[in-house]
Amino acid sequence: MKEFLFIYRRQAVQEEGAQWSPERIQQLMKPWQDWFGSLAAQNKLVDRGNRLDGDGSTVKTDVVTNGPYVEMKEAVGGYSIVKAKDLREAAELAKGCPILSVGGSVEVRTILAM
């Protein structure tokens, strides 16, 4: 089995009224919890990862800029690590990701051992 990084991308602009009630947050999290539970039940989930905040910095040789995605329309919202026999199987696992139902995407990358 190989390990793969799932990178969750979404629109960089947050929805208006992003101050959601606890009920709305739970409603949004339920599909994620179910999906992660399904991956864990298949023994495919290595690390469910974390959400990423929208702020950050980009460091280049002699410049530090605010924000990790200054000119992008998409933002990385989080990541996970899964295991699968190959890239094709990993991509199949990604098809169940809840972010797809809201116009987001999942980038699937093979993790190479150092």
N, C-alpha and C positions, 0 to 999 in steps of 0.2 A: 504494500500500500504506500502511496505517496501522499504528501500533504499539500493542500491547496489553500490559498488565501482568497477569501471572498471579500471584495471591497464594495461597499454599498454606496451608490451614488444617487443623488437627488437634485432637484432644482436648487440653486444657491439662494434664491429669494424665498424667504419663509412666507407661509400663508398669512394673510391678514388675520388679526385676532388670534395670534399664536398662544395667547394665555388660555390654555384649556383647563377645564374642570378635571378633578381627579377621576371622575367617571369617564370622561372622554379619553384621558390618558390611558386608563385601564382598557378601554375599548380598542384603542390603537395598539396596545402592547399584547393583547390576547393572541392575535395571529402569529406574532413573533415568538411568543412563549410556546405555542403549539408547534410551530415549525422547528424551533430548536429542540423541543421534546422529541419530535419525530426523528430528527437527525441523531440525537443521543440514543434513542431506542434502536436505531440501526447500527450503532457503534461507529458512526461517521463523524461525530462532533469531537474535535480535539480541544478547541477553545472557543467559546461563544463570543469572545472578543468584547469590544466596548463600543459605545457611541462616541463620536468625536464632536467637540464643541466647534462652533463656526469661527472662533477667533484663532489666532496663531501668527506665526511669522515664517517667512521664507528667508533662509540664509544662503547667500552666494559668497563668492570669494571676498569681496570687500563691501557688500551691501546687505542690509537687513531690511526687508519690507514688511509692512503690516499685512496680515492675512495670508493664508496658505494658497489662496486661489484668486488673486487680485483681479484678473481679467476673465475668469471662467464663468460660464452660466450654470455649471454643475458644481456640486460640492461633495466631498467624501463625508458621508454621515456616520460610518462605522466600518467594522471589519469582523471577520470570524476566520477560524482555521478549521478545515475539514479534512478527512482522509478519504481517498477513493483510489481505485486501481489505475485510473488514467484521467486525462483532461476531459474526455467525453463524459465519463461517469460524474465527474465533479460538476460539469455544466448541467447535467440532468438534475443533480441535487439542487443547484441554484434556481432551477425553474419554479421551485415551490416557495421562493422567498416573497414575503409580503410586500416588499418595496416595489415589486413589479406591478402590483395592483394600483399603485398611486403614481405611475409614470416614471419610477426610478429604474435603476439598472444594477446588475451585479457583475462586476469585473472578476473573472476567475483567473488566478495566476498560480503557476506551479512554484512551490517553495523548493529551492535547491539547497542542499546541505553545504555548509562551509567547510 
